[in-house]
Amino acid sequence: MALSTLLIYLSLAVGAALEGPVLMVSSGLLLRLGFLSLVPLVVAFVIGDLLGDVAWYLIGCWVAKPFLHRFGWWFGLTNARFE
């Protein structure tokens, strides 16, 4: 696989982590037109979606609780609701 081809699929994986569904539709069009291959495309999207989901989960675990304890009163959340 050439370096430029590898960079294309790597950028698709990063894009899938950020905005998956929109990129999947446009990549499906490029696949149908013959610009992309099926197997590397599927692998790139699986890796990108998985890494994106894990990243958002970790951000939620580490950031959400302290944020809601500090600013939860804006949303009607009290410390009693957390327990």
Summary of the structure (lengths in Angstrom):
residues: 83
radius of gyration: 18.9
end to end distance: 53.8
largest distance: 57.7
contacts: 199
relative contact order: 0.11
helix: 87%
strand: 0%
